[in-house]
Amino acid sequence: MKELDIVILTQDLPELDLQAGDIGTIVLVHGAGEAFEVEFSTLDGENVAVETLLPNQIRPITRGEIAHVRKLSDVQHSH
């Protein structure tokens, strides 16, 4: 996995209101892939989180997958 790759979260991160299956973008690779800074955003461009994640917490997208939409909790994100 490299910078600007789109990745899938593999575990829930409830403190960030993120769920396994959420889609993020790698914005920085630490070392030779020991960890990754991943940015998560809403579809309308609001930044949700930039989090340092380990390789087992994300995975590349694979052929045949389809995106799914969900609403974030209004506690953290209100318009």
C-alpha positions in Angstrom: 0.0 0.0 0.0 1.3 3.4 -0.9 0.4 7.1 -0.6 -2.9 8.1 -2.2 -4.2 4.5 -2.3 -7.8 4.1 -1.3 -8.1 1.6 1.6 -10.7 -0.1 3.6 -10.8 -0.1 7.4 -10.8 -3.7 8.8 -11.9 -2.9 12.4 -14.3 -0.6 14.2 -12.8 2.5 15.7 -15.7 3.7 17.8 -13.8 6.6 19.4 -13.6 8.1 15.9 -17.1 7.0 14.8 -15.5 4.8 12.2 -16.6 1.3 11.3 -15.0 -1.7 9.5 -15.6 -1.2 5.9 -15.2 2.6 5.9 -13.1 4.0 3.0 -10.0 6.1 3.6 -7.1 7.5 1.7 -3.4 6.9 2.7 -1.8 10.3 3.1 1.5 9.2 4.5 3.4 5.9 4.7 5.7 5.4 7.8 8.9 3.7 7.0 8.5 0.7 4.7 4.9 0.3 5.5 5.1 -0.2 9.3 2.1 2.3 9.7 0.0 4.5 7.6 -1.7 7.9 8.1 -5.2 7.4 6.7 -7.7 10.2 6.1 -11.4 9.5 6.3 -13.8 12.1 4.9 -17.6 12.4 4.2 -18.7 12.2 0.6 -19.2 16.0 0.7 -15.6 16.5 1.7 -15.8 17.1 5.4 -12.7 15.7 7.2 -13.7 13.0 9.7 -10.4 11.8 11.0 -6.7 11.4 10.1 -5.5 8.4 12.0 -2.2 6.4 12.3 -3.1 2.8 11.5 -1.2 -0.4 11.4 -1.2 -2.6 8.3 -3.6 -5.1 9.9 -6.2 -2.3 10.4 -6.6 -1.5 6.7 -6.6 -3.3 3.4 -6.5 -2.4 -0.2 -9.8 -2.4 -2.2 -10.4 -5.5 -4.2 -12.1 -6.3 -7.5 -15.9 -6.6 -7.3 -16.5 -4.5 -4.1 -19.2 -1.9 -3.9 -19.4 1.1 -1.7 -22.1 1.6 1.0 -23.2 4.8 2.6 -24.0 5.5 6.2 -24.6 8.6 8.3 -22.1 9.6 11.0 -23.4 10.3 14.5 -24.7 13.8 14.9 -22.8 14.1 18.2 -19.5 14.5 16.3 -20.7 15.8 12.9 -23.5 18.3 12.6 -24.2 20.7 9.8 
